[in-house]
Amino acid sequence: MSVPCSATTGLALDRCDFTKALGTLHFAADEGEKTFKVLISDDSYVEGTEVASLRLSNPGGGAALGPQAAATMTITDDSPESAGNPIDDDEAFVRQHYHDFLNREPDAAGLKFWTDNITSCGSNQQCRQTKRIDTSAAFFLSIEFQETGYLVYRAYKVAYGDSTSPNVTGTVPVIRLHEFLTDTQRIGQNVVVGADGWQTQLENNKQAFALEFVSRQRFTNAFPSTMTAEDFVTKLDQNAGGVLSDDEKAQLANSLGATPADASKHAAVLRQVAENANLRRREFDRAFVLTQFYGYLRRNPDDAPDNNFAGWKFWLDKLEQFGGDFRRAEMVRAFIGDVRPGIKSPVGTAERF
């Protein structure tokens, strides 16, 4: 069972005090030092100093870890502590969405735009609630998330199909939170939509991610080098749910040429299927619900206390009942409310702030 954010243990918790940083640091020859950011979250609890572990592991390419492969991050408490619940502050509300969905600190223009969007309501509480819901949903709908987190979701779908969950009808997403966070941070590294050169940075990140993805043992086990080009494409399409036309499948198989096991060609084909417009539409609602669990609750839908995907299925059915209208389905509203201590919904209690 999760430790409540209000508990004083001396340990910083990734779902309460900071946004988990996962990924790969790339060192050039003779380079021995790298930096990375850990995003700190504010809360209203008096906790004192808290610590979390930072660790390097699994060196590759003939590299070896030096004597400083681990460190301790120390988070000092506010003095005085923040009054009230930080999520009630409009700027803090927006900033946390940047952390949870885009894995970065907000750019000044974006922070101001979304904060002003809420504060424009003044004291009109109904307007504020609507603006907060729409602002929250906008982070999933944004170009930046659609081309990072949602692309990662689709890559796993194309590569590995679906999964099942005890006592839940139909299929459920195969991707897990740890995988999602690691790969989303990989694609989104140094990407700020609207900044100079962001399209080039995003494309470079996508290419690097796809090549790394198809080079992993899990992928090569699922798609052995003995597969023909036609079988490779057919399996990707089957996992995706049959989104390709016969002509598209033939074109992709032809693009693999005489060396169908070439990793760079595999990566290119994987991306083309993952970025297929039909797949984007079909998986949109399923991914929308899943990322509510990932963004707000920071857990897999079947983690304790749920232990299966029933909560995810509840919200998916409700979203589809209203034709994808998250406002009428009250999905985003429920997840926003669920991060407030003491408020419960069909997905449990997160107590993030």
Buried (B, 14 or more C-beta within 10 A) or exposed (E): EBEEBEBEEEBBBBBBBBBBBBBEEEEEEEEEEEEEEBBEBBBBBEBEEBEBEEEEEEEEEEEEEEEEEEEEBEBEBBEEEBEEBBBEBBBBBBBBBBBBBBBBBBBEEBBEEBBEBBEEBEEEEEEBBBBBBBBBBBBBBBEBBBBBBBBBBBBBBBBBBBEEBEEBEEBBBBBBBEBBBBBBBBBBBEBBBEEEEBEEBBEBBBBBBBBBBBEEEEBBEBBEEEBEBBBBBBBBBEBBBEBBEEEBBBBBBEBBEEEBBBBEBBBBBBBBBBBBEBBBEBBBBBBBBBBBBBBBBBBBBBBEEBEBBBBBBBBBBBBBEEEEEBEEBBBBBBBBBBBBBEEEBEBBBBBBB
